[in-house]
Amino acid sequence: MALTLYSTPDCGNCGFLEHLLQRRGLLYTKVDVSEDGDQSARKRLQELGFMGVPVMYDPARDEYRYGVDVEWLPPAQPMPAAG
């Protein structure tokens, strides 16, 4: 199952976390919760008590996490063999 990264375009920590997810080979969906983005997702995060981003959601654990918490992320996925 893919993780969900809730972010905004001008969030430095969001960009760092996205880069980390890519480097680890983790599947994720990025949801923009800025004023021009997904307002239903923004409202949902606020209802859960999150007032900022980045917020990650892991459906395997049914758990949300605010900020950059490297230890909370699933382990890196092995890269497929070339050729």
URRA-V523040 format. One record per residue. RES is the residue in one letter. SS is DSSP state (~ for helix, > for strand, _ for the rest). OMEGA is omega as a letter, one per 30 degrees, with the letter a starting at -180 (NA if undefined). Layout:
RES;SS;OMEGA + RES;SS;OMEGA
//
This chain:
M;_;a + A;_;l + L;>;l + T;>;l + L;>;l + Y;>;a + S;>;l + T;_;a + P;_;a + D;_;a + C;_;l + G;~;l + N;~;l + C;~;l + G;~;l + F;~;a + L;~;l + E;~;l + H;~;l + L;~;l + L;~;l + Q;~;a + R;~;l + R;~;l + G;_;a + L;_;l + L;_;l + Y;>;l + T;>;a + K;>;l + V;>;l + D;>;a + V;_;l + S;_;l + E;_;a + D;_;a + G;_;a + D;_;a + Q;~;l + S;~;l + A;~;l + R;~;l + K;~;l + R;~;l + L;~;l + Q;~;l + E;~;l + L;_;l + G;_;l + F;_;a + M;_;a + G;_;l + V;_;g + P;_;l + V;>;l + M;>;l + Y;>;l + D;>;a + P;_;l + A;_;l + R;_;a + D;_;a + E;>;l + Y;>;l + R;>;l + Y;>;l + G;_;l + V;_;a + D;_;a + V;~;a + E;~;a + W;~;a + L;_;l + P;_;l + P;_;l + A;_;l + Q;_;l + P;_;l + M;_;l + P;_;l + A;_;l + A;_;l + G;_;NA
//
